[in-house]
Amino acid sequence: MEARNTYQENLIELNQIAGHRPRSTLVLGIQQENNAIRSLQHEFDELRQSLTNHQNALKLIMTKYRQQMMKFTKHQNTQITENTYQAEKHIKKRIWNSLIRSTRWLL
């Protein structure tokens, strides 16, 4: 009997220290936490969808950028090739004219 009383006293003391709350308070707290968790899950889903949309947009932008850079470099290469051809043609013409002048001088 004395052990039972000691047990009850210890139980009361521990409940007071732990801030023992009635079942209804615990259930209400759990419901509030569940609502908060659902809200966070919903926000997470929205953020994930937003991230996916942004990634897709960035992929599209990068694809367009790469296409433009390919066109630009192709145009640049064509321009460089044309300039090289014109320069080579000009040099050959100068050499030919110089050769003709030299030949005239010999005659």
C-alpha positions in Angstrom: 0.0 0.0 0.0 2.8 2.3 0.9 4.5 1.5 -2.5 1.3 2.4 -4.3 1.1 5.8 -2.6 4.8 6.4 -3.4 4.1 5.5 -7.0 1.1 7.8 -7.2 3.1 10.7 -5.7 6.0 10.1 -8.1 3.6 9.9 -11.0 2.0 13.2 -10.0 5.4 14.8 -9.5 6.6 13.6 -12.9 3.5 14.8 -14.7 3.8 18.2 -13.1 7.5 18.4 -14.2 6.7 17.2 -17.7 3.8 19.6 -18.0 1.3 16.8 -18.4 -1.7 17.9 -20.4 -5.1 16.4 -20.9 -5.8 14.2 -23.9 -7.9 16.8 -25.6 -5.1 19.3 -25.5 -2.7 16.8 -27.0 -5.2 15.9 -29.8 -5.7 19.6 -30.6 -1.9 20.1 -30.7 -1.5 17.1 -33.0 -4.2 18.4 -35.3 -2.5 21.8 -35.5 0.8 20.2 -36.3 -0.9 18.0 -39.0 -2.4 21.2 -40.5 1.0 22.9 -40.4 2.6 19.8 -42.1 -0.1 19.7 -44.8 0.5 23.4 -45.4 4.2 22.9 -45.7 3.8 19.9 -48.0 1.5 22.0 -50.3 4.0 24.8 -50.3 6.8 22.3 -51.1 4.8 20.9 -54.0 4.2 24.5 -55.3 7.9 25.3 -55.0 8.9 22.0 -56.7 6.5 22.9 -59.6 7.9 26.4 -59.8 11.5 25.0 -59.9 10.5 22.6 -62.7 9.0 25.5 -64.7 12.1 27.6 -64.2 14.4 24.7 -65.2 12.4 24.1 -68.4 12.4 27.9 -69.2 16.2 27.9 -68.6 16.7 24.9 -70.9 14.7 26.6 -73.6 16.7 29.8 -73.2 20.0 27.9 -73.4 18.9 26.0 -76.5 18.0 29.2 -78.2 21.3 30.8 -77.1 23.2 27.8 -78.5 21.4 28.0 -81.8 22.2 31.7 -82.1 25.8 31.2 -81.2 26.1 28.4 -83.8 24.6 30.8 -86.5 26.9 33.6 -85.3 30.1 31.4 -85.4 29.1 30.0 -88.8 28.6 33.5 -90.1 31.9 34.6 -88.6 33.7 31.6 -90.1 32.1 32.4 -93.5 33.2 36.0 -93.2 36.7 35.1 -92.2 36.9 32.6 -95.1 35.7 35.3 -97.5 38.2 37.9 -96.1 41.0 35.4 -96.4 40.1 34.6 -100.0 40.0 38.3 -100.9 43.3 39.0 -99.2 44.9 36.0 -101.0 43.5 37.2 -104.3 44.9 40.7 -103.7 48.3 39.3 -102.8 48.4 37.2 -105.9 47.4 40.2 -108.0 50.2 42.3 -106.5 52.7 39.5 -107.1 51.5 39.2 -110.7 51.7 42.9 -111.3 55.2 43.0 -109.7 56.2 40.1 -111.9 54.9 41.9 -115.0 56.8 45.0 -114.0 60.0 43.0 -113.5 59.6 41.3 -116.9 59.1 44.7 -118.6 62.2 46.0 -117.0 64.1 43.0 -118.4 62.8 43.7 -121.9 
